[in-house]
Amino acid sequence: MTTKAFPNIARYLKSAGIKLLEMGSFLITSFIASWKRYFLGDTVEVRPAFDVRPTLAGPVLSLGGGGPDVDDAIQWMINQVRGGTRYASKLDVVVIRTYGNHDYNRLIYAMKGVNSVETLVISNRQEANKAEIVEKVRKADVIFFAGGDQCQYIRNWKNTKLETAIKSVYARGGGIGGTSAGAMIQSDYVYDACASSEKGIETRDALEDPYRDITFSYNFFNWSNFKGTIVDTHFDRRERMGRIMAFIARQIKDGVSRSVLGIAVSESTSVIVDKDGLANVIGRGAVYFVLGDHRPEVCEPRTPLTFSNYKIWKLRSGDTFNLKYRPTSGYYLRSVKRGRIDSNPY
């Protein structure tokens, strides 16, 4: 029997064939798209199965303030973890984000001491508990969080197997870095931005009412040298001094801590922290260490903030700040009275 004898059937089969082909193409495309959610870019020079993993010399941390990345800060982190530039060992780096592409892969792979780079786009809790993803992260030597939305990072990654895997890299002496939201999630107390609008909370809003649409997350990563800290980024450009002052006042008023250190990083700037807690500034802008060490005079909902004598250290590239043994001098004082900072805090 031939299809010529049944032209309608022939047309049907032809049409069905095209539809099946289209369906197959759709399924393949969907599969690849799904796969790319977990792996973007190139895995270059994958480490041989018989290769012994290097002894890691950290843990070290790197916080980027957003905007253009400070490549030297990422390279420093890699060098520190591998024990210095004289060693031949090469490291595996994993970039983690909730959306975006693999634009960090080529940048980081071109750095010295890098064996491979993978970018993992982990956009929900199911993915954050996926065995394949967790294993890739656990085997990394350096983790880098891209910028994004810290609320999504908290909602999708906190209390997952991914979080445990990241902590294991730190415990092994690895490096943990990040920029913008990827830096903010690393502090002890995290401004999570989950209650604010897309515009976010800025200085004027925070000083007028330190409770309105301002929420925090706790017990995420708990890095040893970041105890009692809260990190903010895009600092100079967006004039966020009043914002971090309000964040600090909230932790003290709410009974979270008696003393809180803000680490405020400007764009095109990074803070790198060695395993002994010594922080160093790299980049074009300034980093502000802002200390609140007493209870605020007024910190209530729907009421402007009053808090006297914040201690502020302003650091430029090459300057250092010891997080383990914090300095007791070299600061200047600024106060907030009824929602107004008494003089230029920068």
Buried (B, 14 or more C-beta within 10 A) or exposed (E): EEEEEEEEEEEEEEEEEEEEEEEEEEEEEEEEEEEBBBBBBBBEEEBEEEEEEBEBBBBBBBBBBBBEBBBBBBBBBBBBBBBEEEEEBBBBBBBBBBEBEBEBBEEBBEBEBBBBBBBBBBBBBEBBBBEEBBEBBBBBBBBBBBBBBBBBBBBBBBEBBBBEBBBBBBEBBBBBBBBBBBBBBBBBBBBBBBEBEEEBBBBEBBBBBBBEBBBBBEEBBEBEBBBBBBBBBBBBBBBBBBBBBBBBBBBBBEEBBEEBBBBBBBBBBBBBBBBEBBBBBBBBBBBBBBBBEEEBBBBEEEBBBBBBBBBBBBBEBEBEBEBEEBEEEEBEEBBBBEBBBEEEBE
